[in-house]
Amino acid sequence: MTEQDLSQAAQAVTVAFQGNPGAYGEIAALHAVPGTGATRGYPTFHEVARAVESGEAEYGVLPVENSLMGAIHQAIDLLSETDLHVVGEVVVRVSHCLMALPGVTLGDVRRVLSQQPALDQCTTLIRQHGWQPVAAHDTAGSAKDLASRGARDEAVIASRRAAELYGLEVLASEIEDEPFNYTRFMILARQEPEVSDVPFKTSLVFAVRHTPGFLADTLAELRGLNLSRIESRPRRDRAWSYLMYVDIEGDARDPQVAQALAGVLRKASYAKIIGSYPRALETIG
């Protein structure tokens, strides 16, 4: 394959995300894989996964946790249901902007629209001005909707990219209450990631029997490994039963990690390795 063929192949890669252009998910999608040719937004996380499963998109990105708001459970639950592989991660700096139609001033604003988590992350500014917060489906969708409706007493909280895409003016930037606002996205694909020399992370989900000490014994199989995240979630197919989601710093092919995973798989009543993939080494934005 010639260099031109490789370039054309890279340009053909499509990455799916949830939301509208300008969403933080699109920002993650643009940086998900080298040579991303196009991004495509979908209304729900499930539709993102279906797009990758069907081949409509080569990759998809799902937000799994935010440094302020915690786990994004709908996306995390989906990871245990799909046969797709996690092949990487992207960490996006969430920097919210307040935007409105051209010519609108802060004094004109009466209502602020955005996705509920974004509203929750910007409560200081909203309360300071006495604006009415209005929850919407997503951040960039709010910007798109405001641009089409032309409401001059409303503003939107979204990314600066959304303001640029929909012709809105930024009235204030970096309006989030806390500066350490980051969202971690997992990159999904039909194939497993290639072998790489960069540091890896391994994610797995498992369930254990309701027997005293059994959970502790299962987690003990991971002794000596650095667990960067551990969380329990209710099972969707059995009442009062739970799944444990664990992120391990290390490659599943590493002998120590492989031995630990084998121990968990032997003891767990259900277990699935979601993926072993390169860790994000830098933050986007």
C-alpha positions as CSV (number, residue, x, y, z in Angstrom):
1,M,0.0,0.0,0.0
2,T,1.4,3.4,-1.0
3,E,1.8,6.4,1.2
4,Q,-1.2,8.0,-0.6
5,D,-3.3,4.9,0.0
6,L,-2.4,5.0,3.7
7,S,-3.4,8.7,3.8
8,Q,-6.7,8.0,2.1
9,A,-7.4,5.0,4.5
10,A,-6.8,7.2,7.5
11,Q,-9.1,9.9,6.1
12,A,-11.8,7.3,5.8
13,V,-11.9,6.5,9.5
14,T,-15.1,7.6,11.2
15,V,-15.5,8.0,14.9
16,A,-19.0,8.0,16.5
17,F,-19.9,10.0,19.6
18,Q,-23.1,10.9,21.5
19,G,-24.5,14.4,20.9
20,N,-24.2,17.1,18.4
21,P,-21.2,18.6,16.7
22,G,-19.5,20.8,19.3
23,A,-20.1,18.4,22.1
24,Y,-17.2,17.4,24.4
25,G,-17.8,13.9,22.9
26,E,-17.0,15.2,19.5
27,I,-13.8,16.8,20.9
28,A,-12.8,13.3,22.2
29,A,-13.7,11.7,18.9
30,L,-11.5,14.1,17.0
31,H,-8.5,13.0,19.1
32,A,-9.5,9.3,19.5
33,V,-7.3,7.8,16.8
34,P,-4.6,9.2,14.5
35,G,-5.9,10.5,11.2
36,T,-9.6,10.6,12.1
37,G,-11.4,11.4,8.9
38,A,-14.8,12.2,10.2
39,T,-16.9,12.2,13.3
40,R,-20.6,11.4,13.5
41,G,-23.0,12.2,16.3
42,Y,-25.8,9.9,17.6
43,P,-28.6,10.6,20.1
44,T,-27.7,7.9,22.6
45,F,-24.8,5.8,23.9
46,H,-26.5,2.6,22.6
47,E,-26.6,4.1,19.1
48,V,-22.9,4.9,19.3
49,A,-22.2,1.3,20.1
50,R,-24.5,0.0,17.4
51,A,-22.8,2.2,14.8
52,V,-19.5,0.6,15.6
53,E,-20.9,-2.9,15.7
54,S,-22.5,-2.5,12.3
55,G,-19.4,-1.0,10.7
56,E,-21.1,2.4,10.2
57,A,-18.2,3.8,12.2
58,E,-14.8,2.3,12.8
59,Y,-14.6,3.6,16.3
60,G,-16.8,5.1,19.0
61,V,-16.2,7.1,22.2
62,L,-18.2,6.9,25.4
63,P,-17.7,9.1,28.5
64,V,-17.3,6.8,31.5
65,E,-16.4,9.2,34.3
66,N,-16.0,12.9,35.2
67,S,-13.5,14.2,37.7
68,L,-16.2,16.2,39.5
69,M,-19.5,14.3,38.9
70,G,-18.1,10.7,39.1
71,A,-19.0,7.7,37.0
72,I,-21.4,8.0,34.0
73,H,-23.3,4.9,34.8
74,Q,-25.3,4.5,31.6
75,A,-22.1,4.3,29.6
76,I,-20.4,2.0,32.0
77,D,-23.3,-0.4,32.1
78,L,-23.2,-0.5,28.3
79,L,-19.6,-1.7,28.3
80,S,-20.5,-5.0,30.0
81,E,-23.3,-5.6,27.4
82,T,-21.4,-5.0,24.2
83,D,-18.9,-7.3,22.5
84,L,-16.9,-4.3,21.4
85,H,-13.3,-3.9,22.7
86,V,-12.0,-0.9,24.5
87,V,-8.9,0.1,22.5
88,G,-7.9,3.3,24.2
89,E,-9.0,6.3,26.2
90,V,-9.2,10.1,25.8
91,V,-9.2,12.6,28.7
92,V,-10.8,15.9,27.8
93,R,-10.5,19.1,29.8
94,V,-14.1,20.4,30.2
95,S,-13.9,24.1,29.9
96,H,-17.4,25.6,29.8
97,C,-18.3,28.8,28.0
98,L,-21.5,30.9,28.4
99,M,-22.7,31.9,24.9
100,A,-25.6,33.7,23.3
101,L,-26.8,35.2,20.1
102,P,-24.6,38.0,18.7
103,G,-25.3,41.3,20.4
104,V,-26.9,39.8,23.5
105,T,-25.4,41.0,26.8
106,L,-25.3,39.4,30.3
107,G,-28.0,41.8,31.3
108,D,-30.3,40.4,28.6
109,V,-30.1,36.8,29.8
110,R,-33.0,35.4,31.9
111,R,-32.5,31.6,31.3
112,V,-29.5,29.4,30.8
113,L,-29.8,26.1,29.0
114,S,-27.5,23.1,29.0
115,Q,-27.2,19.4,29.9
116,Q,-27.9,19.0,33.6
117,P,-24.3,18.1,34.6
118,A,-23.0,21.2,32.9
119,L,-25.5,23.4,34.8
120,D,-24.5,21.7,38.1
121,Q,-20.9,22.5,37.3
122,C,-21.6,26.2,36.8
123,T,-23.9,27.0,39.7
124,T,-21.9,30.0,41.0
125,L,-22.3,32.1,37.9
126,I,-26.0,31.1,37.5
127,R,-26.8,32.0,41.1
128,Q,-24.8,35.2,41.0
129,H,-27.0,36.5,38.1
130,G,-30.2,34.9,39.2
131,W,-30.7,33.1,36.0
132,Q,-33.2,30.2,35.6
133,P,-31.3,27.0,34.7
134,V,-33.1,24.8,32.1
135,A,-31.9,21.3,31.6
136,A,-31.5,20.1,28.0
137,H,-30.4,16.9,26.3
138,D,-26.8,17.9,25.6
139,T,-24.5,20.9,25.7
140,A,-23.9,21.4,21.9
141,G,-27.5,20.6,21.1
142,S,-28.6,23.5,23.3
143,A,-26.3,25.8,21.3
144,K,-27.7,24.5,18.0
145,D,-31.2,25.0,19.3
146,L,-30.6,28.5,20.5
147,A,-29.1,29.5,17.2
148,S,-32.2,28.2,15.3
149,R,-34.8,29.7,17.7
150,G,-33.2,33.1,18.0
151,A,-34.2,33.7,21.7
152,R,-32.4,36.8,22.9
153,D,-33.2,36.3,26.6
154,E,-31.4,33.0,26.8
155,A,-27.8,31.8,27.0
156,V,-26.2,28.3,26.7
157,I,-23.4,26.6,28.5
158,A,-21.2,24.6,26.1
159,S,-17.8,24.3,24.6
160,R,-16.1,27.1,22.7
161,R,-16.2,24.9,19.6
162,A,-20.0,24.8,19.9
163,A,-20.1,28.6,19.8
164,E,-17.9,28.7,16.7
165,L,-20.0,26.1,14.9
166,Y,-23.4,27.7,15.6
167,G,-22.4,31.4,15.3
168,L,-22.9,32.3,18.9
169,E,-20.8,34.8,20.9
170,V,-19.0,33.8,24.0
171,L,-20.1,36.0,27.0
172,A,-17.8,34.4,29.5
173,S,-15.3,31.5,29.5
174,E,-14.0,29.0,32.0
175,I,-17.2,29.5,34.0
176,E,-17.1,26.1,35.8
177,D,-17.0,26.2,39.6
178,E,-13.9,24.0,39.8
179,P,-11.0,24.1,37.4
180,F,-10.1,20.4,37.7
181,N,-13.0,19.3,35.4
182,Y,-12.1,16.4,33.2
183,T,-14.1,13.7,31.4
184,R,-12.6,10.4,30.5
185,F,-13.8,8.7,27.3
186,M,-13.2,5.1,26.3
187,I,-12.6,4.3,22.7
188,L,-14.5,1.3,21.3
189,A,-13.7,-0.8,18.3
190,R,-14.6,-4.2,16.8
191,Q,-10.9,-5.3,16.9
192,E,-8.5,-5.5,19.9
193,P,-5.7,-2.8,20.1
194,E,-2.4,-3.5,18.5
195,V,0.6,-4.3,20.7
196,S,2.3,-1.1,21.8
197,D,5.2,0.0,24.1
198,V,3.2,2.7,25.8
199,P,1.7,2.1,29.3
200,F,-1.5,0.1,29.3
201,K,-4.6,0.0,31.4
202,T,-6.9,-3.1,31.8
203,S,-10.6,-2.8,32.6
204,L,-12.7,-5.7,33.8
205,V,-16.1,-6.3,35.3
206,F,-17.0,-9.3,37.5
207,A,-19.6,-10.6,39.9
208,V,-19.2,-12.9,42.9
209,R,-21.5,-15.1,45.0
210,H,-23.1,-13.7,48.1
211,T,-20.8,-15.6,50.4
212,P,-19.0,-14.0,53.4
213,G,-15.5,-13.0,52.4
214,F,-15.8,-14.0,48.8
215,L,-15.5,-10.5,47.4
216,A,-12.4,-9.8,49.5
217,D,-10.9,-13.1,48.4
218,T,-11.5,-12.3,44.7
219,L,-10.1,-8.8,45.0
220,A,-7.1,-10.3,46.8
221,E,-6.2,-12.0,43.5
222,L,-5.3,-8.5,42.3
223,R,-2.8,-7.8,45.1
224,G,0.4,-6.1,44.0
225,L,-1.4,-4.3,41.1
226,N,-2.3,-0.7,41.1
227,L,-6.1,-0.4,40.9
228,S,-6.9,3.1,39.5
229,R,-10.7,2.7,39.8
230,I,-13.0,0.3,41.6
231,E,-16.8,0.6,41.7
232,S,-19.9,-1.5,42.2
233,R,-23.0,-1.3,40.1
234,P,-26.4,-3.0,40.4
235,R,-26.8,-5.9,37.9
236,R,-29.6,-5.2,35.4
237,D,-30.6,-8.9,35.2
238,R,-30.8,-9.8,38.9
239,A,-32.2,-7.8,41.9
240,W,-29.8,-7.0,44.8
241,S,-26.8,-8.4,42.9
242,Y,-23.9,-6.3,41.9
243,L,-21.1,-6.0,39.4
244,M,-17.6,-4.8,40.3
245,Y,-15.8,-2.6,37.7
246,V,-12.1,-2.4,38.1
247,D,-9.3,-0.5,36.2
248,I,-5.8,-1.9,36.6
249,E,-2.7,-0.1,35.5
250,G,-1.0,-2.7,33.4
251,D,-1.2,-4.8,30.2
252,A,-3.3,-8.0,30.3
253,R,-0.4,-9.7,28.4
254,D,2.0,-8.9,31.3
255,P,2.6,-12.2,33.2
256,Q,1.7,-10.6,36.6
257,V,-1.5,-9.0,35.3
258,A,-2.4,-12.1,33.4
259,Q,-2.0,-14.3,36.5
260,A,-4.1,-12.0,38.6
261,L,-6.9,-11.9,35.9
262,A,-6.9,-15.7,35.7
263,G,-7.4,-15.8,39.5
264,V,-10.4,-13.4,39.3
265,L,-11.9,-15.4,36.4
266,R,-11.6,-18.7,38.4
267,K,-13.4,-17.2,41.4
268,A,-16.0,-14.9,39.9
269,S,-19.5,-16.2,39.0
270,Y,-19.3,-13.8,36.0
271,A,-16.3,-12.0,34.6
272,K,-15.5,-10.1,31.4
273,I,-12.3,-8.2,30.4
274,I,-13.7,-5.1,28.8
275,G,-10.3,-4.2,27.3
276,S,-6.6,-3.8,27.7
277,Y,-5.5,-0.7,26.0
278,P,-3.0,2.2,25.9
279,R,-3.5,4.7,28.7
280,A,-4.1,8.4,27.9
281,L,-0.8,10.1,28.4
282,E,-2.0,13.7,27.9
283,T,-5.2,15.8,28.3
284,I,-7.0,17.3,25.4
285,G,-7.9,21.0,25.8
